[in-house]
Amino acid sequence: LLPSCLVFVLPFCRGLWTSTRLVIIVSLFLSTMLASRLARPVAVSVARASAVRSRGRVPAPAASTIAAGKNSTVKVMLRYLQTSRNMLNSRIEDLRAEVKELEEEVAKDRPADGAKGDAELEEMLEREKAKLAAEEDAEAERKKSEVLIAETEKITGQEQKLEFQAETRKLLDIVARSIYSEREVFVRELISNASDALEKLRYRQMTGQLTPEATPDPHLPLEIRISVDEDKKTLTIQDTGCGMRKEELISDLGRIGHSGTGEFVKVVESGADKGNLIGQFGVGFYSVFMVAKRVKVYSKSIKDPVDAPGTVWISDGAGTYSVAEAEGVQRGTKIILELDDKSHEFCNRQTIETIVKKYSNFVGFDISVNGGKVNTVKALWMMPKDKITPEEHKEFYQFIAHAYDEPMFHLHYSTDSPISVRALFYIPEQHMEKYGLGVMEPGVNLFSRKVLIQSKCKGLLPDWLRFIKGVVDSEEVPLNISRETLQDSQILKRIGAVLTRRVLKFLEEEAKRDKEKYEKFFREYAQFLKQGVCTDLKWKEDIAKLLRVESSKTVGTEMTTFEEYVDRMATNQKSIFYLCAPSRQLAEASPYYEAFKSKGVEVLFLYSSIDDFVMTNLAEFKGKKCMSVESSQAAEELKEIESRADAEKSEDEKKSDDNQTAALNDEAFKNVCNWLKDTLSARVTTVSESSRLSSSPAIVIDHESASFRRMMRFVDPGRAPVVPKVHLQINRKHPIIVGLDTLRTSDAALADEVAQQIMDNALIQAGLLDDSRGMIPRLNKLIEKAINGATKA
């Protein structure tokens, strides 16, 4: 459990341990144990702790902790717990295990004379027994209502034993056991074959090739039925499609690699809607031998007379098969799998329902398991946009994302150029990474002709768009023989480029349409967009259009865009100026901002630790360089802006500016600079004049990024932080600098203390002083001398 615990605890270890965060961590920790079947003993322990607390041995939890349960954040965690709980295979098995463990715990707590022990534990045990009884009764009723597919067909003809025509047993073994990564995909393959059979029948009916009078069993609906029998250990799948003759069973099932669907497409290629036909390789059927020790296939073709018998095909996958006539076969195909000893999990109804929903939920025909319809959610991405209701969007999003919230945005997109793609994307109300759950997996599933190819498909969208949930369906995706991976990654890249461009355009449109709603989205997902700027050179400027930041021209928490900033720039301004600070208050009080404020030059205020990297990687926007106000280049450009502004001032205004503050003359200033350089020789490389300061005595420039220093400390905590020598700039007009010129001759010791404090203050303003505790003794001395001086005066 230690790794799971660390995953949840580490992201919070640098912050404050509020009661809400404690509740979140406990919830997440319990959800992990639930998923790994370890929650039951914890539940017992919690019950015992509750019982002990009720007897007054342990204090009750704080009211703030209880109140935190009403917090929306905690509600999200409870949803996560519920999802984890629903992922367990059998609710009844869990309840039985819990009841058994509770009985053992109660037995330990009971006195030797057999009297009842802890009342709360006894009550909890009775409640769990009642739950178990209710679940068992419900399961019994459900089984009564289940509709199993019975084997009513009878073999009437003589069996004809044949060998697979062009392949050996070794090749069959390779096809059945080596090309698929998961055994469960045999369900997908059989459903895909059944769907194709139904599609062929529907095509012939729509084109008039098959009249109702000539159709066997015309009353049968077009559907796929699946039946699992836990007692007989069998799985049956039956469709009411076009069926197969004896010759077709021999050719389609007797030859590995022969695709009946492929042959059908060749025949009707000019007019058929191939988009609804799935099969193409002719090997999917043989995936049944991954789980079955014997397979029976009953089939009756629509090409045969109505009163003609059907055919049965039987094989154990050992290289031979047999065919014979059979009576009682209805139109279509019925496949009966006798599961081997290692595959009994596939005769569980819940397991099959889960597999159907995962891979084949969106095929174009109804699918039922033991009489209950499974594929109740429509393939919305194949429907016209204006025909989809908000309720259908909500249902589909919750199904595809395994979520309980509602989507903030949805994007329904389809195109045939440059490549045929249909996509339906959703942006959730919030993401889980902020709760310390680690990096999310991609949220988009890849489909081909409404059949799942890859869940959580990597490479379809950039990693910084992993918060998007939804589906992408493309008929042009080149699949390998198992239909689980792609043969050509370049196609995937082209699809990804088309979709990424459309997502960025969509977000830009939404930002203009509803500013308030978009800003809510941005506050939730800003870190992903910023990651894109830092890691994706192709899209970084397009992503930058979506960023929102505060600036010196905005009020309060109001945000602006880079485009709006550029539009407001002065004609002679060449760069986008920004300042990284923990808050707006500190940004406005920063000495680096003073000159820009006095000249009316707008500065972007960035508060996140990653923002420095974002601006460095963005580098420029619409031809304007991104420049930190802490750099010397920013000061030089400000001089150019200032010189033009000064040129427009009158002579009286210039004289007024010069006479506002008494400054050191050139010789005195040079002496102060030399003295500071000697005094601070271990900490500075150069001491020079700053033209940008007004109310601050000094700053450091061209120093390393404070964000970079924090990142390096996080990567290597054991590394002692070392502040390199810096370039110190001082304000010759500031009273501290003016007074320091006199103090260095009258009280050298005090002047030295002041110089060191000036240096530390400048480092703090630049975010470079890792630990300020070292200057506390010096500050105490300076305060003491200031008080003594004031007292004597």
N, C-alpha and C positions, 0 to 999 in steps of 0.2 A: 504493500500500500504506500510505501514511502515515495516512489516516483509520482504516483497520482497526487499525493498530498503536496509535494513540492510544486507540481504544475499549477496548483491553485493558490498556494501561499506566496511563492516568490514574486509574482507581479505586484503584490500588495505590501511587500516587506519594507519598501522605502517610504510608504505613506503612513497616515494615521489609522489606527485600528478602531474605526467607529463600529458601533453595534450593527449597523446595516451590513458592513463588509463582513463582519463575523458570521452573520446569518447566511450571507451569500456563500462564503467558503464552506460552512458546514453543509449547506444544501448541495453544493457541487460535490463535496467529498462523499456524501451519502449516495448521490446519484451514480457515482463511479462504482461504489460498492454494490449498488443494486444491479448495475449492468454486468458485474462480474460474479453475481450470485453470492455476495458476501454480506448482504444487508440484513439477513434474518437474525444472525447472532447479535448484530448491533441493535436491532429492534427490541430484542429481549433485554439487552443491557440498558437501553433507554427506559424500558418499562420498569425495570428494577430500580433505576435511579429515580424515576418519578415516584415510585412507591416509597422509597426511602425518604425522599424530600417531603412527601405528604406526612411522614411521621416526625418532621421537624429536624432531621439530622443535617439536611443540606438546604441552604437558603434558596428561595425561589429566584428565577431569572429576573433581571432588571426590567423595569417597565419599558425602558427605551428599546430593549431587545424585543419585547413582545410587540411594541408599537411598530417596530421595523417590518413586521409581517405585512403591514398595510402598504408598505412602500411598493411602487410599481416595479422597482428593480427586483425585489424579492418575488413578486408575482411571476416575473420572467423565469426566475430560477425554479419556481414551483412547476411552471410549464415544462421546463427542461427535465425535472424529476419525473413528471407524468409521462413524457416521451420515453425516457429510459425505462420506465416501468412497462410501458406498452410494448417495448421491444422484446421482452422476455417471452419465451416460447409458449409457456402454459401457465395460466393464472391458477388453475386448480393444483398443479404440482407445487407451485410456490406456497399456496395456502396449506396444503398438506404438510409440507416441510416446516412451516411456521408453527402450525398446531403441534406437531411432534416435539419441536424444540421448546415450545412454551410448556407443554406437559412435563417435559424433563425438568425445566426450570422450576415449575410449580411443585413438582415432587421433591426437589431438593429443599424447597423453602418450607414444606409442611413439617409440623412436629412429628415426633416418633409415634405418638398415640393415634395418628391418623386424622386428627382434627384439621380444619382448614387453616392454611397459613396466611400469606399476604393477601388481603382482600382485593387490592387493586390488580394484582397478578391473576387472581382467580377470575375476576370479572373480565379481564382482557382475554383470558383463555376461552371463556364462554362466548365472548363476542366473535373470536376467530373461528370457533367451532360452528357458530351460526352462519358466518360468512361462507365457510367451506360447504356446509350442507346446502345453502342456497345456490352456490356455484355448481355443485354436483347435480342438484335437481334441474337447474337450467340446462346443464350439459345433457342430461338424460332426455329432457324435452326436445332439445335441439336434434339429438340423434333420432328421435322418433319422427321428426318432421323431415329428416334428410331423405333425398331421393337418390338412391344408388342405381347405377346402370347395370342391369342384370345381363348375363350372357345367355340369351334365349336362342341364339343361333345353333343349328345342328349341322355337323359335317355329314353330308350324304354321299358324296362321291369318293372315289379312290384317291388317296394321297399320292401325289407325284413328287418324288424327291429330286431336287436339283442342286447344283453347286452355283455359287456366285460366279457369273460368267467370265469375267476377265481378271478377277482378283483372288488372292490367296487369303488364308486365315490371318496371316501376319499383317496384310494390308488392312483388312477389316479391323483388326485390333488397333492399328495405328489411327484409323479414322475415328473409332469409337472412344479411344482412351487417351489420345495424345494431342489432339488439336484444340481441345476445349480446356480452359483454365478452371472452370467451375462445373461440377456435375449437374447443378440445378438448371443449366441452360437447355437440357433436353426438353423441358416443359416449353420453353420459348420456341424451340425448333418444331415441336409437334403442333403447337398452336399456329405457328406461321404456315406450316403445310396445310392445316385445316382451313385457315383463312384464305389461302390461295385456291383451294378446292371450292370454297363457297364463292369466291370472286369469279372463277371460271363459269360456274353455274349462272350467276347473276348476269354475266356478260352475254351468255348465250340466250338467256331469257329476254334481255333488253334489245338484242339485235334480231330477235325473231327466229333464231336458229332452233329454239326449243319451245314448243307450245305446251300449255298446261296439260293437255290431253296426253301428250307423249312423255310427260315427266313422271317417273316413278314416285310414288308417295307425294303427290302435289300438296297435300295438307301440311307437310312438315315445314316449320319455319327455318330460315337460314340462321343457324346458331351453332355454337361449340359447347358441348357438355363434357364436364370432367367429373369423374367419380373416384373416390378413394375408399377402399375397404380395409380398415385396420385389422379385421379378423382374418381375412384371406391374404393380406399383404399384397394387394393388387392396386394398380392405378389404371383407369380406363379413360380414354379421350375419344369422343365421337363427334363427327360433324355431319351435316346434311348437305354436303356439297356434291360435286360432280361424280365422285366415286371412281373406281378403276375396274376394268375388266381383268380377266385372268392374264391376258397377254401384257397388259399394262403393269400389273403387279410384278410379273417376271422381268419386264424391261426396266421399270422405275425402281423397284426395290431389289431386284436381282443383280443390278449393275451399279456398283459404287461409282459415284461421280456423274450419273445420268440424271438430269433434272427434267421432270415432267413439266414444270412451270416454264423452264427455258424453252422447251419444244413448243409450248402453247404460245409464248410470246413471238416466236419465229413465224408461226402460222398466221397470227392476227396482228402482226406488228404495225400494219398501216392504220388500224382503227382502234386497237385496244388501249385502254387507259392503264399503261404499265405501272403507273405510280402506286397502284393498290396491290400489285403482285410482289411478293417478298422473296420467294425462293429463287436461287440461281446456281447453286453449286452442286446440288444433288447428293449431299452427304449429311444433311441435318437429321434425317430419319435415323441414321445409324448411331446417333448419340444416345439412343435408348439403351444400347448395350453397355453403357457406363453404369446403369443401375438395374437392368433387368437380366434375369437368367433365362427367360423365355418370353417371346413376343408372339401374339396372335393379331393378325390384321384381317378383319372382315370388311368386305367392300362390295358395293353394287353400283354399277356405272349407269349414268343417264343415257348412255348409248345403247344399253340393252333394252329389250322389250320389257314392258311393265311387269309381266308375270314371269320373267326369267329369274333363275336362281342367282345367288351371289357367289363370291369366291372367298376362301380363307387362305391366308399366307402365314406360315408358322416357321420360326427359326429360333435357335438358341445362340446365334452369333458365332458359331464355331466353324463357319465356312460353307454350310449347307442350309437349305430351306426346303419346305414342301408346300404345295398348293393343292387345293381340292375344292369341289363344289360344296356350297352350304345353303341350307334353307333358313328362312326367317330373317334374312339380311335386308335391312331397310336401305333406302338411298343414302349414299355417302360412304363414310369410312369409320369403322370402330377399331381402335387399337387397345389391346389389353396387355399390360405389362405385369408379369409376375416378378416382383422385386426380389433382388438377391438379399442375402443376410446383412450386408453392409449398407443397405439403402432403405431400411424400413422407415426412416424419417419422412420419406416421400409418400407414405400412405397416411400422413397426417393432414387433415383438412386445412388447418391454419397455415401449415408450411406451404402447401400448394397455393393457397390464396395469396400469400405474401409474394411468392414467385411470380404469379400471374400479374399482380399489381405492379411488380417491379419491372418486368420485361414487356408484357403484352397487354397492358391495361387499355391501350388506345387502338387496338385493331378494330376494324370496321364492323364487327359482329358481336352479338351478346355472348359472353362467356359465363357459364355457371359452374360452380363446384358443389357437388352433392345437393343440387337443386336450388342453391342460392346464387343470385347474380353477383358477379365480382366486379366487372368493369363498369362501374356506375359513373365514373368521371369521363367527360367528353374530351376529345383531342381538340382543344380550343384553337390551337395554332393553325388547324386546317379549316377553320370556319371564318366567314366574313367578320370583320371587326364590328360592324354595326349590328350583328346578330347576337352578340355576347352581352349578357347582363352583368352588372357588378357582383351579384351573388355568385354567378358562375366563375367569375374571375377569382373571387375569394376562395371558393371551394377548390378550384384548380391549384391556386397558389399553395394552400395549406396541404394539399395532397402531394404536390411535387417537391415542396420544401420541407415537409414534415414539420410544419409550423402551426402555431395557434393564434398568431396575431394576424393583422390585415396588412396587405401590401401598401406601401407609401406611393409608389408609382408602378405602372405597368407599360411595357412597350410591345406592341404587336407589329411584327415586321415581316414582309415577304418580298422577294425579288427574284427575277430570273436572269438578271445580268449584273455582273459578269459570271455569276454562278447561281444556280437555283437553290434558294435557301428560304426556309420558313422558320421564324423564331418567335417565341413569346417569353419575355423577360419580366421579372418582378424585382422590386427593391423593397426589402422588409423595412418595418418601422425602426428596428434597431439590430445591431449585430452582437455577436457573443464574444468577440476577441477582447472587448473592453473589460470583460469580467475575468480575464486571465485564463481563458480556455485554450490558449495556444492559437496558432495560425489556422484559420478556417481552410477547409478543402474547397476546390472549385464548386460552385453551386449550379452549374448548367449541365444538363444531360444531353448526350448526342443520340438522336434517333435517325433511323432511315426507314421511310415508308411506315411510320408510326410504331416501329419496333425498336426497343432500346438497344443501342450498340455499346455505348460506354456511359456508365453512371459517373457523375462528377468528372467530366472529361477535361483533362489537363491539356493546355495548349489551344483550346478553342477560343477562350478570351484571355487577355493578359492577366497575370497574377493579381494586379492591383484592382481588377474588377471581380475578384472572387466573392464579393458580397452579393452579387447578382444571382438570383435563383431563376430557373426556367428550363426551357427546352429549345433545342435546335434540330431541325429535321431537314435533311438534304438527300435527294435521290442520287446525287452525283458522287457521294462519298465512296471511294474505292475500298471495299472491305476485303479482309483476308478470308480464308476458307471457313474459319470459325465464326465470322461476323462479330468478332469481339474487338479487333484492332484494325487500323487503317493500313493500306498498302502504300499510300502516297501522302507523306506528311505535308507536302507543298500545297495540296488541296485544302488541308486543314488550316494552313497559314492564310491562304486566300480567303477562306470563309471567315477566319478570325479577324482579318483586316476589314472586311466588309461590315462585320457586326460591330467591331470596336468603333469604327467611324460613325455608324448609325447611333450607337449608345451615346457618344459624345455630343452628336447633333441633337439628340433627344433631350439630354440634360440641359443643353444650352437653351433649347426652346422652352423647357419647363421653367428655367430661371427667369426668362422674360415674361412668361405667362402668369406665374404666381411667385412673386419674389419672396414672400413670407414662408411659403411651403418649401421653396428651394433652400432657403437659409436653414430651415429645420433639418433638411436632408444633409446640408453641408456640415453642420455642427456634429452630426452623427457619423458621417463618412469622410470627414476631411483627411484623416490619416491615410486612407486608401488613395485618394487623389494625389496627395503629396508624395506618397510612395511612387506613384506613376511618374511624376515629374522627375524624381531622383533616379529611376531605373529604366525608363522607357524613352529613349531619345527620339523615337519616331513620333510620339504623340505628345511630348512634353508641352509644347506651346499651345496645342489644342486643350490640354488639361488645364493649363494656366488660365484659360478663359473662364474656367469653372470655379477657380479659387476665389474665396472671399476673405478680406482682411479689413481691419480697422486702420484708420489713418488720422493724421493730425487735422484733417478737414472734416472728419465725421464726428458725430456727437454720441457719447455714451457707447453702447454696444452696436451701434449702426455700422454696417460693413459696406465696403466698396469693392470694385473689381479693378484689375490691371488696366482694362480698356478705358474705364472711366478716369483712372489716374492719368493715363497718357493723354486723354482728351483735355484734361485740366492743366497740363504742363505748360510752363512758359515757353515761348518760341525759342529762347536761347538755352533751354535746359536739355541736356543730352542724356541724362540717366534717370532711372527710377530709384529713388533713395528709400532705404528701409532701415529700421532699427529693431534689433532683437532685445526684448526685455521681458521680465516676468509678468508685468501688468502695465496697463495704460498709465497709471499714476507714476510708476517708476520711469516709464518711457518719456513722459512729459517733463520729469525732473532730471533727466539725463543731461550731462554737460555736452554730450555729442549733439543733442537736439537744439541747444540754445541758439546757435547762429542760424539754423534753418528756420526756427520759429521767428526770430527777429526779422528775417528777410522774407517771411511769408512763403517759404518753399515747402510744399507738402511732403510728408514723410510717412511711409507705411509702417505701422506698428505690428510687430509679430511676436506672439507670446509663447508659442510652442518650441520645445527644444529642437525639433526637427526642422523648423523653419529656416534656420541658417543654411542647412544642407539643401533645402528646396531652392532657395534663392541662388546659391552657388551653382547648382546643377541647371537651373533655368537659364542663368547667365544673361539672357536678354529676352525682351518681349517686344515684338513689332519694331525691331531695330534699335530699341532703347536698352542700354546696358543696365543690369541690376547692380546697385552699388550700396554697400553698407556705409552709413554716415560715420562709422568709426574709422574708416580708411582715410589715408592722406589724399587719395585721388578725389574723394568727396569734398575735402576741404579746398582742393585746387579748383574744382568745378564751381564750388560755391563762390570762390573769389571772382571767377569770370561773371557769374550771375550778379554778384555784389558790385563789381566795377561798372557794369552797365546801369545798375540801379543808382549808383553814386553819381554817374555822369548826368543823370536826370535831376539830381538835387541842386538846390540853389546854393550859393556861397555861404549864406547865413546858416543853412541847415548843416553844411559841412563843418563850419566853425563850432556850432552847437554840439555836434557829435564829438569833436576833438576835445572840448573843454568839460565834458561831462565828468570825467574821472582823471585825477592826477596819476600819471604813469611814470615808471622809472625811465630815466634817460638812457641812451644807448650804452654809455660806458658802465653805468650802474647795473643795467640789465645783463650786460656781458659778464660782469663780475659775479652776479648771482647765478647765472647759468654755469659758469666754471666751478663755482663753489658747490652747487648742487651735484654736478657731475662727479666731483671728488668725493663728496659726502656719501652719495648713493652709487659709488663705483661698482659695487657688487650687484646692483639691480638695474642699472640703466646703461644704454650704449650711447645715447645722445640726449642732450637737453637743449631745446630750441623754443622759439616763440610760437604761440598759437594765435592765429588771427580770428578763430571762430568762437572763443570763449568770451562770456560777458559776466556771468555771476559765479563761475567756478574758477578756482585758482590753477588747476592742472588736469591734464588727461594724458593717457597713453594712446599711441596710434600704431597702426600696422602690426598689431599683435595677433597671436593665434586666436582662433575662434573659441569662445567660451563653451559653445555647444560641443565642439570637437574634443575639448578637454574633458567634459563630462562623459562623453561617449568612451573615451580611452580609459577613464577611471572605472567605468562600468565593465568594460571588456577585461581589464586587468586590475582588479581591486588591490592587489598586493603591491602594485607599483607606486612608489612614493611620488606624489605630485611635485613637480619642479616648475617654478615660474621662470621662463627664460628672461634674459635681459631685454628691456623694452626701450622704445623711443618716448621720452617724456617731453610734453609740450606744456609751457606755463603761460599764464596771462599776466603780462607786465602791468596791467591796470588794476589787478585785483589787490585789495588792501592786505591780504595775507602775504603776497609776494613783495609788495612794497615794504611792509613792515619787516619781512625777513631780511631785507638788505641791511637794515639797521641792527636787527637782533643778532646777526651772525658775528658782529664785532663786539657787541655789548654783553651777550650771554651765549657763548659758543655751545654750551651743553644743551640749553633750551632750544637753540636754533637747530641743533642736530635732531632733537626729538620732534620738532615741528616738521622738518624736512622728511623724516621717516613717515610721519603721519600723513603728510601730503601725498607721498608715494603710495601708501596703503589705500588712501581714499580713492586715488586714481585707478588702482587695480580693482577695487571693489566696483567702481562704476563700469569698468570693462568686463566684469564677471570673471576675473582671473585670480582673485584671492580665494583659495580653497578653504582656508581656515582662518577666521578673523579673531580667534581667541588670543593669538599671540600679541595683538596690539592693545589688549585691555590694560596691562600694567602701565603702558606708555600713556594711554588716555587718562588713567587715574592720576598720573603725575601731572599731566597738563591741566587737568581739572583742579588739582590741588593748588598749583601755582596760580591759576586764574582766580581761585577763591581768595588765596592769600593776598594777591595783588589788589583785588577789589576791596578786601577788608582794610588793608593799609591805606588805600585811597580814601 
